Amino acid sequence: MQVNLSGKTAVVTGAGGILCSVMAKALAKAGAKVALLDLALPKAQQFADEINADGGQAIAVEVNVLDPASLKAAAAAVEAKFGPCDILVNGAGGNNPKGTTSKEYLEAADLADGADPDVKTFFDLDPNGIAFVFGLNFNGTLLTTQAFARGMAGRGGTIINISSMNAFTPLTKIPAYSAAKAAVSNFTRWLAVHFSKVGIRVNAIAPGFFLTAQNHALLVNPDGTPSARAKKILAHTPMERFGTPEDLTGALLFLADAEASSFVNGVVLPVDGAFSAYSGV
């Protein structure tokens, strides 16, 4: 895609991960100055170094997206180096085992005397784990937007949140993550309306199924074959494959480019190989 983001400052949270690091590189390739934000600074620095070595402009900034003070310091660091943020990608997120059930379906035997104590049912979900997942995905998006969007008001800018297929149809076993991503999608649409008079567009990308460090053990067996859950996913993805990180860059650049998507606002765009369109029959 011939997208020119020269002169723009882009901020990407979660940029130490596989998907968001590729997004950061795509923005840099299009000419943007990119700040890679992550709690794990060494990983973000690695990818920033790769962008700089490739002729782009990038810095890595350590941040906790749940800490307003940390976000304020990160925003100041970005502005001091590159100027105010023009493009914000809220990519930080993730799941936690404490917000996950062991099985897809609850069965009466799971609640009976002598039930397997290692099977975690809905009734065993840890409130702290659920709060962490919801906080990381939703509060992290909200607080980061507060920190970086103030400088966009009146100047114009674009915010791209990262939602999920879970926001359309919740997946089994991961209720906290599904609910949190549904909140991100709803918040995206709310914020698009709220910011519409100050020149800020707000949209989201909803990735389908991509192999990442977080889900690799869940989707790939030790011998490299697809797990049972992965086979279900592929059977319900008409394109019959997992996405690659590069599959997200077209949607990202389209939404980031004020000329290409100037009238696109409040949209949650699936990038999922038709997973969300397939009924199963």
Beta strands, then each sheet from edge to edge (+ up, - down):
strand 1: 9-13
strand 2: 33-38
strand 3: 57-62
strand 4: 87-90
strand 5: 157-162
strand 6: 200-207
strand 7: 268-271
sheet 1: 3+ 2+ 1+ 4+ 5+ 6+ 7+
end
